């Protein structure tokens, strides 16, 4: 089973509910066969964007292009899009086989062909021995597989997924997201995925669109969003724990930062990932002093919470066997290439310079 994916382009997309502007001119795109994730906090507009793409809601402004064709005004039934919902939307009175094949039945596909397609997709999704069961007899992970199979059997080239794993436990989420990514690559379908879970976005996607307050604040590969956040919002949203943001008064400023031509040090925030901090930090490119106020054991790492001079807290991910203890006065450090600079006023990233 191979499906030829399609490209998707979203240009200046706008949506309002009454006087509330939910989307404020969003742009993003994905090539055929790609995997794009809309990531952001609740209320940022990511699910609204998905509903506009699928045609469930009416666009107030902008364009939606599928394989270069403007589908903005087309009804949902004419867009050839598959949709996987958060709540699975299975028919409780139907068997697994009938749930998977329902769309084919509605399209009047003949019974022998329908059965063959259902059997093929059920085997692909490890559901072959469950075809006679009802949804109530399945686990959450099995129900999600049925929902995915129902979309796959229709052979839609573009599949939209709206937080499909949020009802599953952590172990099942990991298993199913691996299967979804594998299906994306092996079948050639184009996937647009919505989630608030950054681990899903970073592990599954070719492209991530980070959204906040109805706008796309950064678009790039997972590596680009993690290693080069474009703003303090991106720095604080991506990463577990998120990037530390320290004011100039909390850091022993190196000469190269004091001579930085783009901004005065007092106008800057310094960003550094918790895993880039070293202890003891004396002699490193940048250092910060503080007092340990908490310690979290995470199995392979200690998360050391430190109060800086101003009282602001930051976190060091410590992988040694003898971490500093609560109440210790410490000096931590990091190298220049691990330093990110942001405008204290606008929150936008500032070039570090040479």
Secondary structure, DSSP 4 states (H G I P E B T S, - for coil): -------EEEEEEEEEETTEEEEEEEEEEE-TT-EEEEEESTTSSHHHHHHHHHTSS--SEEEEEETTEE-TTS-GGGS-EEEE-TT----TTSBHHHHHHHHHHHTT--HHHHHHHHHHHHHHTT-GGGTTSBGGGS-HHHHHHHHHHHHHTTT-SEEEEESTTTTS-HHHHHHHHHHHHHHHHHH--EEEEEES-HHHHHHH-SEEEEEETTEEEEEE-HHHHHHS-SBHHHHHHSTTTTPEEEEGGGSB--HHHHT-SSS-GGGEEEEE-GGG-BSS-TTSSEEEEEEEEEEEE-SS-EEEEEE-TTS-EEEEEE-SSS---TT-EEEEEE-GGG-EEEETTT-BEE----
